[in-house]
Amino acid sequence: MSGELLQAHHKILADASGGKLTEEEVYNLETYGVKHPSEFDTGENELQPGQCICGEFNCKEEYAHWTSGW
Ligand SMILES: [Zn+2]
């Protein structure tokens, strides 16, 4: 599939989403499985304040997860 056809393919899918997704988001969803690559990184590398190492917020077993090395 040429680059042009691939772009058209993403535009068609973006149009089909009724404006919910942009062409870029369609591309990212197909490529990474998420709308934005930053979503993909979250939980893997950067934890939010109050977020357990396992990815849960207010995790009941946060202490065990942190100390066990998850
Ligand atoms: Zn946890």
N, CA, C, O and the ligand as a Tripos MOL2 file, in Angstrom:
@<TRIPOS>MOLECULE
protein
  281   279    71     0     0
PROTEIN
NO_CHARGES

@<TRIPOS>ATOM
      1 N           0.8600   -1.1990    0.0000 N.3       1 MET1
      2 CA          0.0000    0.0000    0.0000 C.3       1 MET1
      3 C           0.8900    1.2410    0.0000 C.2       1 MET1
      4 O           1.7900    1.3640    0.8310 O.2       1 MET1
      5 N           0.6390    2.1510   -0.9250 N.am      2 SER2
      6 CA          1.4670    3.3600   -0.9940 C.3       2 SER2
      7 C           1.1060    4.3230    0.1290 C.2       2 SER2
      8 O           0.0570    4.1890    0.7590 O.2       2 SER2
      9 N           1.9710    5.2810    0.3710 N.am      3 GLY3
     10 CA          1.7290    6.2490    1.4240 C.3       3 GLY3
     11 C           0.4600    7.0370    1.1930 C.2       3 GLY3
     12 O          -0.2790    7.3480    2.1270 O.2       3 GLY3
     13 N           0.2160    7.3560   -0.0800 N.am      4 GLU4
     14 CA         -0.9760    8.1560   -0.3910 C.3       4 GLU4
     15 C          -2.2490    7.3810   -0.0710 C.2       4 GLU4
     16 O          -3.1910    7.9170    0.5130 O.2       4 GLU4
     17 N          -2.2580    6.1170   -0.4640 N.am      5 LEU5
     18 CA         -3.4420    5.2980   -0.2010 C.3       5 LEU5
     19 C          -3.6440    5.1300    1.2980 C.2       5 LEU5
     20 O          -4.7730    5.1280    1.7880 O.2       5 LEU5
     21 N          -2.5460    4.9890    2.0140 N.am      6 LEU6
     22 CA         -2.6250    4.8180    3.4600 C.3       6 LEU6
     23 C          -3.2220    6.0790    4.0950 C.2       6 LEU6
     24 O          -4.0370    5.9960    5.0140 O.2       6 LEU6
     25 N          -2.8030    7.2480    3.5930 N.am      7 GLN7
     26 CA         -3.3490    8.5040    4.1080 C.3       7 GLN7
     27 C          -4.8430    8.5750    3.8350 C.2       7 GLN7
     28 O          -5.6230    8.9740    4.6990 O.2       7 GLN7
     29 N          -5.2400    8.1830    2.6190 N.am      8 ALA8
     30 CA         -6.6590    8.2110    2.2640 C.3       8 ALA8
     31 C          -7.4310    7.2790    3.1830 C.2       8 ALA8
     32 O          -8.5370    7.5900    3.6250 O.2       8 ALA8
     33 N          -6.8320    6.1370    3.4600 N.am      9 HIS9
     34 CA         -7.4320    5.1460    4.3480 C.3       9 HIS9
     35 C          -7.6850    5.7550    5.7270 C.2       9 HIS9
     36 O          -8.7430    5.5460    6.3220 O.2       9 HIS9
     37 N          -6.7130    6.5070    6.2270 N.am     10 HIS10
     38 CA         -6.8790    7.1380    7.5380 C.3      10 HIS10
     39 C          -7.9220    8.2360    7.4930 C.2      10 HIS10
     40 O          -8.6660    8.4380    8.4530 O.2      10 HIS10
     41 N          -7.9770    8.9540    6.3600 N.am     11 LYS11
     42 CA         -8.9650   10.0240    6.2210 C.3      11 LYS11
     43 C         -10.3700    9.4260    6.2040 C.2      11 LYS11
     44 O         -11.2930    9.9650    6.8150 O.2      11 LYS11
     45 N         -10.5180    8.3000    5.4940 N.am     12 ILE12
     46 CA        -11.8250    7.6300    5.4210 C.3      12 ILE12
     47 C         -12.2740    7.2010    6.8180 C.2      12 ILE12
     48 O         -13.4290    7.3950    7.1980 O.2      12 ILE12
     49 N         -11.3530    6.6190    7.5680 N.am     13 LEU13
     50 CA        -11.6890    6.1720    8.9210 C.3      13 LEU13
     51 C         -12.0020    7.3610    9.8260 C.2      13 LEU13
     52 O         -12.8990    7.2870   10.6660 O.2      13 LEU13
     53 N         -11.2520    8.4680    9.6540 N.am     14 ALA14
     54 CA        -11.5040    9.6620   10.4470 C.3      14 ALA14
     55 C         -12.8860   10.2120   10.1190 C.2      14 ALA14
     56 O         -13.6420   10.5890   11.0150 O.2      14 ALA14
     57 N         -13.2140   10.2560    8.8170 N.am     15 ASP15
     58 CA        -14.5350   10.7260    8.4030 C.3      15 ASP15
     59 C         -15.6200    9.8070    8.9560 C.2      15 ASP15
     60 O         -16.6720   10.2700    9.3960 O.2      15 ASP15
     61 N         -15.3550    8.5020    8.9280 N.am     16 ALA16
     62 CA        -16.3330    7.5210    9.3870 C.3      16 ALA16
     63 C         -16.5980    7.6460   10.8810 C.2      16 ALA16
     64 O         -17.6580    7.2530   11.3680 O.2      16 ALA16
     65 N         -15.6200    8.1990   11.6090 N.am     17 SER17
     66 CA        -15.7940    8.3520   13.0600 C.3      17 SER17
     67 C         -16.7070    9.5340   13.3800 C.2      17 SER17
     68 O         -17.0450    9.7680   14.5400 O.2      17 SER17
     69 N         -17.0980   10.2640   12.3620 N.am     18 GLY18
     70 CA        -18.0030   11.3870   12.5720 C.3      18 GLY18
     71 C         -17.3380   12.5630   13.2530 C.2      18 GLY18
     72 O         -17.9990   13.3440   13.9380 O.2      18 GLY18
     73 N         -16.0230   12.6980   13.0690 N.am     19 GLY19
     74 CA        -15.2880   13.8300   13.6290 C.3      19 GLY19
     75 C         -14.7400   13.5510   15.0150 C.2      19 GLY19
     76 O         -14.0960   14.4120   15.6150 O.2      19 GLY19
     77 N         -14.9930   12.3370   15.5360 N.am     20 LYS20
     78 CA        -14.4910   12.0130   16.8680 C.3      20 LYS20
     79 C         -12.9850   11.7920   16.8350 C.2      20 LYS20
     80 O         -12.2800   12.0480   17.8110 O.2      20 LYS20
     81 N         -12.5110   11.3110   15.6920 N.am     21 LEU21
     82 CA        -11.0810   11.0340   15.5640 C.3      21 LEU21
     83 C         -10.5000   11.8380   14.4090 C.2      21 LEU21
     84 O         -11.1330   12.0000   13.3660 O.2      21 LEU21
     85 N          -9.2970   12.3340   14.6090 N.am     22 THR22
     86 CA         -8.5880   12.9830   13.5120 C.3      22 THR22
     87 C          -7.8200   11.9230   12.7440 C.2      22 THR22
     88 O          -7.6750   10.7880   13.1980 O.2      22 THR22
     89 N          -7.3290   12.3120   11.5670 N.am     23 GLU23
     90 CA         -6.5360   11.3630   10.7790 C.3      23 GLU23
     91 C          -5.3330   10.8790   11.5900 C.2      23 GLU23
     92 O          -4.9690    9.7040   11.5510 O.2      23 GLU23
     93 N          -4.7240   11.8180   12.3260 N.am     24 GLU24
     94 CA         -3.5500   11.4630   13.1190 C.3      24 GLU24
     95 C          -3.9130   10.4650   14.2140 C.2      24 GLU24
     96 O          -3.1590    9.5340   14.4960 O.2      24 GLU24
     97 N          -5.0860   10.6730   14.8290 N.am     25 GLU25
     98 CA         -5.5110    9.7790   15.8970 C.3      25 GLU25
     99 C          -5.8110    8.3850   15.3560 C.2      25 GLU25
    100 O          -5.5240    7.3790   16.0030 O.2      25 GLU25
    101 N          -6.4000    8.3420   14.1460 N.am     26 VAL26
    102 CA         -6.6540    7.0510   13.5070 C.3      26 VAL26
    103 C          -5.3360    6.3250   13.2700 C.2      26 VAL26
    104 O          -5.2050    5.1270   13.5220 O.2      26 VAL26
    105 N          -4.3670    7.0890   12.7780 N.am     27 TYR27
    106 CA         -3.0420    6.5100   12.5300 C.3      27 TYR27
    107 C          -2.4320    5.9840   13.8290 C.2      27 TYR27
    108 O          -1.9100    4.8700   13.8760 O.2      27 TYR27
    109 N          -2.5060    6.7960   14.8750 N.am     28 ASN28
    110 CA         -1.9250    6.3890   16.1590 C.3      28 ASN28
    111 C          -2.6420    5.1770   16.7400 C.2      28 ASN28
    112 O          -2.0140    4.2950   17.3270 O.2      28 ASN28
    113 N          -3.9720    5.1410   16.5720 N.am     29 LEU29
    114 CA         -4.7410    4.0030   17.0820 C.3      29 LEU29
    115 C          -4.3050    2.7220   16.3810 C.2      29 LEU29
    116 O          -4.1610    1.6780   17.0160 O.2      29 LEU29
    117 N          -4.0970    2.8070   15.0720 N.am     30 GLU30
    118 CA         -3.6920    1.6210   14.3180 C.3      30 GLU30
    119 C          -2.2610    1.2230   14.6600 C.2      30 GLU30
    120 O          -1.9250    0.0400   14.7200 O.2      30 GLU30
    121 N          -1.4290    2.2330   14.8830 N.am     31 THR31
    122 CA         -0.0110    1.9690   15.0830 C.3      31 THR31
    123 C           0.2950    1.5770   16.5180 C.2      31 THR31
    124 O           1.0020    0.6020   16.7710 O.2      31 THR31
    125 N          -0.2510    2.3540   17.4620 N.am     32 TYR32
    126 CA          0.0960    2.1320   18.8710 C.3      32 TYR32
    127 C          -1.0520    1.5480   19.6860 C.2      32 TYR32
    128 O          -0.8440    1.0580   20.7960 O.2      32 TYR32
    129 N          -2.2670    1.6000   19.1350 N.am     33 GLY33
    130 CA         -3.4230    1.1330   19.8880 C.3      33 GLY33
    131 C          -3.9830    2.2010   20.8070 C.2      33 GLY33
    132 O          -4.8920    1.9300   21.5910 O.2      33 GLY33
    133 N          -3.4450    3.4240   20.7190 N.am     34 VAL34
    134 CA         -3.9560    4.5480   21.5010 C.3      34 VAL34
    135 C          -4.0270    5.7650   20.5940 C.2      34 VAL34
    136 O          -3.3910    5.8080   19.5410 O.2      34 VAL34
    137 N          -4.8190    6.7680   21.0180 N.am     35 LYS35
    138 CA         -4.9960    7.9490   20.1840 C.3      35 LYS35
    139 C          -3.7260    8.7910   20.1190 C.2      35 LYS35
    140 O          -3.4030    9.3720   19.0830 O.2      35 LYS35
    141 N          -3.0110    8.8460   21.2420 N.am     36 HIS36
    142 CA         -1.7820    9.6320   21.2870 C.3      36 HIS36
    143 C          -0.6620    8.7840   21.8760 C.2      36 HIS36
    144 O          -0.8690    8.0830   22.8660 O.2      36 HIS36
    145 N           0.5120    8.8450   21.2800 N.am     37 PRO37
    146 CA          1.6290    8.0590   21.8110 C.3      37 PRO37
    147 C           1.8830    8.3330   23.2860 C.2      37 PRO37
    148 O           2.3820    7.4620   23.9990 O.2      37 PRO37
    149 N           1.5440    9.5380   23.7540 N.am     38 SER38
    150 CA          1.7660    9.8630   25.1630 C.3      38 SER38
    151 C           0.9150    8.9820   26.0620 C.2      38 SER38
    152 O           1.3130    8.6700   27.1850 O.2      38 SER38
    153 N          -0.2710    8.5740   25.5690 N.am     39 GLU39
    154 CA         -1.1310    7.6850   26.3560 C.3      39 GLU39
    155 C          -0.4440    6.3390   26.5510 C.2      39 GLU39
    156 O          -0.5760    5.6800   27.5830 O.2      39 GLU39
    157 N           0.2950    5.9650   25.5130 N.am     40 PHE40
    158 CA          0.9700    4.6770   25.5380 C.3      40 PHE40
    159 C           2.0450    4.6620   26.6120 C.2      40 PHE40
    160 O           2.2730    3.6420   27.2620 O.2      40 PHE40
    161 N           2.7050    5.8020   26.7930 N.am     41 ASP41
    162 CA          3.7920    5.8890   27.7560 C.3      41 ASP41
    163 C           3.2800    5.9200   29.1830 C.2      41 ASP41
    164 O           3.9400    5.4180   30.0930 O.2      41 ASP41
    165 N           2.1100    6.5050   29.3860 N.am     42 THR42
    166 CA          1.6020    6.6780   30.7370 C.3      42 THR42
    167 C           1.4260    5.3320   31.4220 C.2      42 THR42
    168 O           0.8730    4.3970   30.8430 O.2      42 THR42
    169 N           1.8920    5.2430   32.6420 N.am     43 GLY43
    170 CA          1.7710    4.0000   33.3800 C.3      43 GLY43
    171 C           3.0130    3.1540   33.2360 C.2      43 GLY43
    172 O           3.3500    2.3670   34.1200 O.2      43 GLY43
    173 N           3.6810    3.3210   32.1320 N.am     44 GLU44
    174 CA          4.9030    2.5580   31.8990 C.3      44 GLU44
    175 C           6.1000    3.2770   32.5080 C.2      44 GLU44
    176 O           6.9370    2.6710   33.1770 O.2      44 GLU44
    177 N           6.1600    4.5680   32.2640 N.am     45 ASN45
    178 CA          7.3310    5.3360   32.6940 C.3      45 ASN45
    179 C           6.9800    6.4200   33.7100 C.2      45 ASN45
    180 O           7.7040    6.6370   34.6820 O.2      45 ASN45
    181 N           5.8630    7.0910   33.4690 N.am     46 GLU46
    182 CA          5.5420    8.2370   34.3090 C.3      46 GLU46
    183 C           4.3100    7.9520   35.1480 C.2      46 GLU46
    184 O           3.2170    7.7590   34.6160 O.2      46 GLU46
    185 N           4.4880    7.9260   36.4430 N.am     47 LEU47
    186 CA          3.3620    7.7350   37.3410 C.3      47 LEU47
    187 C           2.8400    9.0820   37.8040 C.2      47 LEU47
    188 O           3.6120   10.0010   38.0740 O.2      47 LEU47
    189 N           1.5250    9.1910   37.8930 N.am     48 GLN48
    190 CA          0.9120   10.4220   38.3800 C.3      48 GLN48
    191 C           0.9870   10.4460   39.9080 C.2      48 GLN48
    192 O           1.1570    9.4070   40.5450 O.2      48 GLN48
    193 N           0.8590   11.6490   40.4890 N.am     49 PRO49
    194 CA          0.8130   11.7100   41.9550 C.3      49 PRO49
    195 C          -0.3490   10.8640   42.4730 C.2      49 PRO49
    196 O          -1.4730   10.9870   41.9880 O.2      49 PRO49
    197 N          -0.0830   10.0180   43.4430 N.am     50 GLY50
    198 CA         -1.1270    9.1790   44.0010 C.3      50 GLY50
    199 C          -1.3530    7.8870   43.2320 C.2      50 GLY50
    200 O          -2.2160    7.0850   43.5880 O.2      50 GLY50
    201 N          -0.5700    7.6910   42.1720 N.am     51 GLN51
    202 CA         -0.7360    6.4820   41.3730 C.3      51 GLN51
    203 C           0.2610    5.4210   41.8190 C.2      51 GLN51
    204 O           1.4520    5.6870   41.9820 O.2      51 GLN51
    205 N          -0.2460    4.2340   42.0070 N.am     52 CYS52
    206 CA          0.6050    3.1210   42.4170 C.3      52 CYS52
    207 C           1.4880    2.6910   41.2530 C.2      52 CYS52
    208 O           1.2110    3.0230   40.1000 O.2      52 CYS52
    209 N           2.5230    1.9730   41.5500 N.am     53 ILE53
    210 CA          3.4470    1.4960   40.5200 C.3      53 ILE53
    211 C           2.7500    0.5220   39.5670 C.2      53 ILE53
    212 O           3.1990    0.3310   38.4370 O.2      53 ILE53
    213 N           1.6510   -0.0950   40.0220 N.am     54 CYS54
    214 CA          0.9030   -1.0230   39.1710 C.3      54 CYS54
    215 C          -0.0380   -0.2820   38.2320 C.2      54 CYS54
    216 O          -0.6460   -0.8900   37.3520 O.2      54 CYS54
    217 N          -0.1600    1.0450   38.4190 N.am     55 GLY55
    218 CA         -1.0020    1.8340   37.5260 C.3      55 GLY55
    219 C          -2.3220    2.2380   38.1570 C.2      55 GLY55
    220 O          -3.0330    3.0860   37.6170 O.2      55 GLY55
    221 N          -2.6590    1.6440   39.2920 N.am     56 GLU56
    222 CA         -3.9110    1.9640   39.9780 C.3      56 GLU56
    223 C          -3.7730    3.2440   40.7870 C.2      56 GLU56
    224 O          -2.7160    3.5310   41.3490 O.2      56 GLU56
    225 N          -4.8680    4.0150   40.8360 N.am     57 PHE57
    226 CA         -4.8960    5.1540   41.7400 C.3      57 PHE57
    227 C          -5.4990    4.6830   43.0700 C.2      57 PHE57
    228 O          -6.4580    3.9110   43.0910 O.2      57 PHE57
    229 N          -4.9250    5.1560   44.1630 N.am     58 ASN58
    230 CA         -5.3970    4.7550   45.4850 C.3      58 ASN58
    231 C          -5.4430    3.2310   45.6070 C.2      58 ASN58
    232 O          -6.4100    2.6510   46.1010 O.2      58 ASN58
    233 N          -4.3870    2.6240   45.1490 N.am     59 CYS59
    234 CA         -4.3060    1.1630   45.1700 C.3      59 CYS59
    235 C          -4.2780    0.6690   46.6160 C.2      59 CYS59
    236 O          -3.5370    1.1930   47.4480 O.2      59 CYS59
    237 N          -5.0960   -0.3470   46.9030 N.am     60 LYS60
    238 CA         -5.1600   -0.8850   48.2660 C.3      60 LYS60
    239 C          -3.8670   -1.5780   48.6550 C.2      60 LYS60
    240 O          -3.5110   -1.6360   49.8330 O.2      60 LYS60
    241 N          -3.1720   -2.0980   47.6660 N.am     61 GLU61
    242 CA         -1.9410   -2.8240   47.9470 C.3      61 GLU61
    243 C          -0.7120   -2.0470   47.4950 C.2      61 GLU61
    244 O           0.3140   -2.6170   47.1210 O.2      61 GLU61
    245 N          -0.8570   -0.6990   47.5450 N.am     62 GLU62
    246 CA          0.2270    0.1320   47.0370 C.3      62 GLU62
    247 C           1.5490   -0.1600   47.7380 C.2      62 GLU62
    248 O           2.5900   -0.2890   47.0950 O.2      62 GLU62
    249 N           1.4940   -0.2630   49.0680 N.am     63 TYR63
    250 CA          2.7260   -0.4860   49.8170 C.3      63 TYR63
    251 C           3.3920   -1.7900   49.3760 C.2      63 TYR63
    252 O           4.6000   -1.8340   49.1400 O.2      63 TYR63
    253 N           2.5920   -2.8450   49.2690 N.am     64 ALA64
    254 CA          3.1330   -4.1420   48.8740 C.3      64 ALA64
    255 C           3.6800   -4.0800   47.4490 C.2      64 ALA64
    256 O           4.7160   -4.6680   47.1430 O.2      64 ALA64
    257 N           2.9660   -3.3570   46.5850 N.am     65 HIS65
    258 CA          3.4150   -3.2720   45.1980 C.3      65 HIS65
    259 C           4.7470   -2.5480   45.0880 C.2      65 HIS65
    260 O           5.6400   -2.9700   44.3540 O.2      65 HIS65
    261 N           4.8670   -1.4360   45.8400 N.am     66 TRP66
    262 CA          6.1100   -0.6630   45.7780 C.3      66 TRP66
    263 C           7.2590   -1.4680   46.3690 C.2      66 TRP66
    264 O           8.3610   -1.4690   45.8210 O.2      66 TRP66
    265 N           7.0100   -2.1580   47.4940 N.am     67 THR67
    266 CA          8.1040   -2.8390   48.1930 C.3      67 THR67
    267 C           8.4420   -4.1600   47.5410 C.2      67 THR67
    268 O           9.5640   -4.6460   47.6790 O.2      67 THR67
    269 N           7.4930   -4.7530   46.8320 N.am     68 SER68
    270 CA          7.7580   -6.0420   46.2040 C.3      68 SER68
    271 C           8.4330   -5.8650   44.8460 C.2      68 SER68
    272 O           8.8860   -6.8330   44.2340 O.2      68 SER68
    273 N           8.4940   -4.6100   44.3830 N.am     69 GLY69
    274 CA          9.1210   -4.3560   43.0880 C.3      69 GLY69
    275 C           8.1810   -4.6600   41.9320 C.2      69 GLY69
    276 O           8.5800   -4.6120   40.7690 O.2      69 GLY69
    277 N           6.8970   -4.9800   42.2650 N.am     70 TRP70
    278 CA          5.8640   -5.2270   41.2440 C.3      70 TRP70
    279 C           6.3850   -6.1280   40.1410 C.2      70 TRP70
    280 O           5.6540   -6.4400   39.2020 O.2      70 TRP70
    281 ZN         -0.7700   -1.3740   43.1900 Zn       71 ZN71
@<TRIPOS>BOND
     1     1     2 1
     2     2     3 1
     3     3     4 2
     4     3     5 am
     5     5     6 1
     6     6     7 1
     7     7     8 2
     8     7     9 am
     9     9    10 1
    10    10    11 1
    11    11    12 2
    12    11    13 am
    13    13    14 1
    14    14    15 1
    15    15    16 2
    16    15    17 am
    17    17    18 1
    18    18    19 1
    19    19    20 2
    20    19    21 am
    21    21    22 1
    22    22    23 1
    23    23    24 2
    24    23    25 am
    25    25    26 1
    26    26    27 1
    27    27    28 2
    28    27    29 am
    29    29    30 1
    30    30    31 1
    31    31    32 2
    32    31    33 am
    33    33    34 1
    34    34    35 1
    35    35    36 2
    36    35    37 am
    37    37    38 1
    38    38    39 1
    39    39    40 2
    40    39    41 am
    41    41    42 1
    42    42    43 1
    43    43    44 2
    44    43    45 am
    45    45    46 1
    46    46    47 1
    47    47    48 2
    48    47    49 am
    49    49    50 1
    50    50    51 1
    51    51    52 2
    52    51    53 am
    53    53    54 1
    54    54    55 1
    55    55    56 2
    56    55    57 am
    57    57    58 1
    58    58    59 1
    59    59    60 2
    60    59    61 am
    61    61    62 1
    62    62    63 1
    63    63    64 2
    64    63    65 am
    65    65    66 1
    66    66    67 1
    67    67    68 2
    68    67    69 am
    69    69    70 1
    70    70    71 1
    71    71    72 2
    72    71    73 am
    73    73    74 1
    74    74    75 1
    75    75    76 2
    76    75    77 am
    77    77    78 1
    78    78    79 1
    79    79    80 2
    80    79    81 am
    81    81    82 1
    82    82    83 1
    83    83    84 2
    84    83    85 am
    85    85    86 1
    86    86    87 1
    87    87    88 2
    88    87    89 am
    89    89    90 1
    90    90    91 1
    91    91    92 2
    92    91    93 am
    93    93    94 1
    94    94    95 1
    95    95    96 2
    96    95    97 am
    97    97    98 1
    98    98    99 1
    99    99   100 2
   100    99   101 am
   101   101   102 1
   102   102   103 1
   103   103   104 2
   104   103   105 am
   105   105   106 1
   106   106   107 1
   107   107   108 2
   108   107   109 am
   109   109   110 1
   110   110   111 1
   111   111   112 2
   112   111   113 am
   113   113   114 1
   114   114   115 1
   115   115   116 2
   116   115   117 am
   117   117   118 1
   118   118   119 1
   119   119   120 2
   120   119   121 am
   121   121   122 1
   122   122   123 1
   123   123   124 2
   124   123   125 am
   125   125   126 1
   126   126   127 1
   127   127   128 2
   128   127   129 am
   129   129   130 1
   130   130   131 1
   131   131   132 2
   132   131   133 am
   133   133   134 1
   134   134   135 1
   135   135   136 2
   136   135   137 am
   137   137   138 1
   138   138   139 1
   139   139   140 2
   140   139   141 am
   141   141   142 1
   142   142   143 1
   143   143   144 2
   144   143   145 am
   145   145   146 1
   146   146   147 1
   147   147   148 2
   148   147   149 am
   149   149   150 1
   150   150   151 1
   151   151   152 2
   152   151   153 am
   153   153   154 1
   154   154   155 1
   155   155   156 2
   156   155   157 am
   157   157   158 1
   158   158   159 1
   159   159   160 2
   160   159   161 am
   161   161   162 1
   162   162   163 1
   163   163   164 2
   164   163   165 am
   165   165   166 1
   166   166   167 1
   167   167   168 2
   168   167   169 am
   169   169   170 1
   170   170   171 1
   171   171   172 2
   172   171   173 am
   173   173   174 1
   174   174   175 1
   175   175   176 2
   176   175   177 am
   177   177   178 1
   178   178   179 1
   179   179   180 2
   180   179   181 am
   181   181   182 1
   182   182   183 1
   183   183   184 2
   184   183   185 am
   185   185   186 1
   186   186   187 1
   187   187   188 2
   188   187   189 am
   189   189   190 1
   190   190   191 1
   191   191   192 2
   192   191   193 am
   193   193   194 1
   194   194   195 1
   195   195   196 2
   196   195   197 am
   197   197   198 1
   198   198   199 1
   199   199   200 2
   200   199   201 am
   201   201   202 1
   202   202   203 1
   203   203   204 2
   204   203   205 am
   205   205   206 1
   206   206   207 1
   207   207   208 2
   208   207   209 am
   209   209   210 1
   210   210   211 1
   211   211   212 2
   212   211   213 am
   213   213   214 1
   214   214   215 1
   215   215   216 2
   216   215   217 am
   217   217   218 1
   218   218   219 1
   219   219   220 2
   220   219   221 am
   221   221   222 1
   222   222   223 1
   223   223   224 2
   224   223   225 am
   225   225   226 1
   226   226   227 1
   227   227   228 2
   228   227   229 am
   229   229   230 1
   230   230   231 1
   231   231   232 2
   232   231   233 am
   233   233   234 1
   234   234   235 1
   235   235   236 2
   236   235   237 am
   237   237   238 1
   238   238   239 1
   239   239   240 2
   240   239   241 am
   241   241   242 1
   242   242   243 1
   243   243   244 2
   244   243   245 am
   245   245   246 1
   246   246   247 1
   247   247   248 2
   248   247   249 am
   249   249   250 1
   250   250   251 1
   251   251   252 2
   252   251   253 am
   253   253   254 1
   254   254   255 1
   255   255   256 2
   256   255   257 am
   257   257   258 1
   258   258   259 1
   259   259   260 2
   260   259   261 am
   261   261   262 1
   262   262   263 1
   263   263   264 2
   264   263   265 am
   265   265   266 1
   266   266   267 1
   267   267   268 2
   268   267   269 am
   269   269   270 1
   270   270   271 1
   271   271   272 2
   272   271   273 am
   273   273   274 1
   274   274   275 1
   275   275   276 2
   276   275   277 am
   277   277   278 1
   278   278   279 1
   279   279   280 2
@<TRIPOS>SUBSTRUCTURE
     1 MET1         2 RESIDUE 1 A MET
     2 SER2         6 RESIDUE 1 A SER
     3 GLY3        10 RESIDUE 1 A GLY
     4 GLU4        14 RESIDUE 1 A GLU
     5 LEU5        18 RESIDUE 1 A LEU
     6 LEU6        22 RESIDUE 1 A LEU
     7 GLN7        26 RESIDUE 1 A GLN
     8 ALA8        30 RESIDUE 1 A ALA
     9 HIS9        34 RESIDUE 1 A HIS
    10 HIS10       38 RESIDUE 1 A HIS
    11 LYS11       42 RESIDUE 1 A LYS
    12 ILE12       46 RESIDUE 1 A ILE
    13 LEU13       50 RESIDUE 1 A LEU
    14 ALA14       54 RESIDUE 1 A ALA
    15 ASP15       58 RESIDUE 1 A ASP
    16 ALA16       62 RESIDUE 1 A ALA
    17 SER17       66 RESIDUE 1 A SER
    18 GLY18       70 RESIDUE 1 A GLY
    19 GLY19       74 RESIDUE 1 A GLY
    20 LYS20       78 RESIDUE 1 A LYS
    21 LEU21       82 RESIDUE 1 A LEU
    22 THR22       86 RESIDUE 1 A THR
    23 GLU23       90 RESIDUE 1 A GLU
    24 GLU24       94 RESIDUE 1 A GLU
    25 GLU25       98 RESIDUE 1 A GLU
    26 VAL26      102 RESIDUE 1 A VAL
    27 TYR27      106 RESIDUE 1 A TYR
    28 ASN28      110 RESIDUE 1 A ASN
    29 LEU29      114 RESIDUE 1 A LEU
    30 GLU30      118 RESIDUE 1 A GLU
    31 THR31      122 RESIDUE 1 A THR
    32 TYR32      126 RESIDUE 1 A TYR
    33 GLY33      130 RESIDUE 1 A GLY
    34 VAL34      134 RESIDUE 1 A VAL
    35 LYS35      138 RESIDUE 1 A LYS
    36 HIS36      142 RESIDUE 1 A HIS
    37 PRO37      146 RESIDUE 1 A PRO
    38 SER38      150 RESIDUE 1 A SER
    39 GLU39      154 RESIDUE 1 A GLU
    40 PHE40      158 RESIDUE 1 A PHE
    41 ASP41      162 RESIDUE 1 A ASP
    42 THR42      166 RESIDUE 1 A THR
    43 GLY43      170 RESIDUE 1 A GLY
    44 GLU44      174 RESIDUE 1 A GLU
    45 ASN45      178 RESIDUE 1 A ASN
    46 GLU46      182 RESIDUE 1 A GLU
    47 LEU47      186 RESIDUE 1 A LEU
    48 GLN48      190 RESIDUE 1 A GLN
    49 PRO49      194 RESIDUE 1 A PRO
    50 GLY50      198 RESIDUE 1 A GLY
    51 GLN51      202 RESIDUE 1 A GLN
    52 CYS52      206 RESIDUE 1 A CYS
    53 ILE53      210 RESIDUE 1 A ILE
    54 CYS54      214 RESIDUE 1 A CYS
    55 GLY55      218 RESIDUE 1 A GLY
    56 GLU56      222 RESIDUE 1 A GLU
    57 PHE57      226 RESIDUE 1 A PHE
    58 ASN58      230 RESIDUE 1 A ASN
    59 CYS59      234 RESIDUE 1 A CYS
    60 LYS60      238 RESIDUE 1 A LYS
    61 GLU61      242 RESIDUE 1 A GLU
    62 GLU62      246 RESIDUE 1 A GLU
    63 TYR63      250 RESIDUE 1 A TYR
    64 ALA64      254 RESIDUE 1 A ALA
    65 HIS65      258 RESIDUE 1 A HIS
    66 TRP66      262 RESIDUE 1 A TRP
    67 THR67      266 RESIDUE 1 A THR
    68 SER68      270 RESIDUE 1 A SER
    69 GLY69      274 RESIDUE 1 A GLY
    70 TRP70      278 RESIDUE 1 A TRP
    71 ZN71       281 GROUP 0 **** ****
